[in-house]
């Protein structure tokens, strides 16, 4: 069962899970969403979230800048797990289970639909 039609949706879900987890652990997280990274964490640490359905525990791709953490969110059939980079402010949570995939997926769908309704009401995004 594949819950995601494409890599963009998988990435969006991973970012949602990452932000939810980081905030639950008391971190200040600001969505940046520029080309090089996704979030500013505590308050100026740059994090690029990499979401995978493969059995990976660290990012092995090209690192654009040395001051960016590449934190992995792994999606399995049953759960979502975080594997933060060595330089990440979330590193002490390496291997932590964020939650059940089905529950998080439902929360994400609700979140996405609420954002769409915000856009329709205002004529502009509130993101």
C-alpha positions as CSV (number, residue, x, y, z in Angstrom):
1,X,0.0,0.0,0.0
2,X,1.5,3.3,-1.1
3,X,-0.1,6.3,0.5
4,X,1.8,8.8,-1.6
5,X,1.3,9.3,-5.4
6,X,4.7,11.0,-5.9
7,X,7.9,12.2,-4.2
8,X,6.5,15.7,-3.6
9,X,3.6,14.3,-1.5
10,X,6.0,12.0,0.4
11,X,8.3,15.0,1.1
12,X,5.4,17.2,2.3
13,X,4.3,14.4,4.7
14,X,7.8,14.0,6.0
15,X,8.1,17.8,6.7
16,X,4.7,17.7,8.5
17,X,5.9,14.8,10.7
18,X,9.2,16.5,11.4
19,X,7.7,19.7,12.4
20,X,5.1,18.0,14.6
21,X,7.8,16.0,16.4
22,X,10.2,18.9,16.8
23,X,7.5,21.1,18.3
24,X,6.4,18.3,20.6
25,X,10.0,18.2,22.0
26,X,9.9,21.9,22.7
27,X,11.8,23.2,19.7
28,X,11.0,26.4,18.0
29,X,10.5,25.5,14.3
30,X,9.9,28.0,11.5
31,X,9.0,26.7,8.0
32,X,11.3,28.3,5.5
33,X,10.8,26.2,2.4
34,X,13.5,27.8,0.2
35,X,15.4,25.6,-2.2
36,X,18.3,24.7,0.1
37,X,16.5,23.8,3.3
38,X,13.1,23.4,4.9
39,X,13.2,24.7,8.5
40,X,15.0,27.1,10.9
41,X,15.2,25.3,14.2
42,X,16.3,26.9,17.5
43,X,16.3,29.7,16.1
44,X,18.9,29.7,13.3
45,X,19.8,26.1,12.7
46,X,19.0,25.1,9.1
47,X,17.4,21.7,8.5
48,X,16.6,20.0,5.2
49,X,14.2,17.1,5.8
50,X,14.7,14.1,3.6
51,X,11.9,11.6,3.6
52,X,12.3,8.0,2.4
53,X,10.5,4.7,2.3
54,X,13.8,2.9,2.0
55,X,15.6,1.3,4.9
56,X,17.9,4.2,5.5
57,X,19.1,5.8,8.7
58,X,21.1,8.7,7.3
59,X,21.2,10.9,4.3
60,X,23.8,9.8,1.8
61,X,23.1,12.3,-1.0
62,X,25.0,15.4,-2.0
63,X,25.3,18.0,0.8
64,X,25.0,21.4,-0.6
65,X,26.2,23.3,2.4
66,X,28.0,22.2,5.6
67,X,25.8,24.3,7.8
68,X,22.6,22.4,6.9
69,X,21.4,19.4,8.8
70,X,20.0,16.7,6.6
71,X,17.5,15.0,8.9
72,X,15.9,11.7,7.6
73,X,12.3,10.8,8.1
74,X,11.7,7.1,7.3
75,X,8.3,5.9,6.5
76,X,7.6,2.2,7.1
77,X,4.4,0.2,6.7
78,X,3.5,0.8,10.3
79,X,5.4,3.9,11.7
80,X,7.3,7.1,11.0
81,X,10.9,7.2,12.5
82,X,13.3,10.2,12.7
83,X,17.0,9.9,12.1
84,X,18.5,13.4,12.6
85,X,22.0,14.3,11.3
86,X,25.0,14.5,13.6
87,X,24.9,18.3,13.6
88,X,21.1,18.5,14.1
89,X,19.6,20.0,17.2
90,X,17.4,16.9,17.3
91,X,20.3,14.4,17.2
92,X,19.6,13.1,20.7
93,X,16.2,11.7,19.3
94,X,18.0,9.5,16.7
95,X,15.8,6.5,15.9
96,X,12.8,7.8,17.8
97,X,9.4,6.8,16.6
98,X,7.3,9.8,15.7
99,X,4.1,7.8,15.5
100,X,1.8,5.4,13.7
101,X,1.8,5.9,9.9
102,X,-2.0,5.6,9.6
103,X,-2.7,8.2,12.3
104,X,-0.1,10.6,11.1
105,X,-1.3,10.3,7.5
106,X,-4.9,11.1,8.6
107,X,-3.6,14.2,10.6
108,X,-1.6,15.3,7.5
109,X,-4.7,15.0,5.2
110,X,-6.7,17.0,7.6
111,X,-4.0,19.6,7.9
112,X,-3.7,19.9,4.1
113,X,-7.4,20.2,3.6
114,X,-7.6,23.0,6.3
115,X,-4.8,24.9,4.5
116,X,-6.8,24.6,1.2
117,X,-9.9,25.9,2.8
118,X,-7.8,28.8,4.3
119,X,-6.7,29.7,0.8
120,X,-10.2,29.6,-0.6
121,X,-11.6,31.8,2.2
122,X,-8.8,34.5,2.0
123,X,-7.9,34.2,-1.6
124,X,-4.3,33.8,-0.5
125,X,-2.3,31.2,1.5
126,X,-1.9,31.6,5.2
127,X,1.3,29.6,5.1
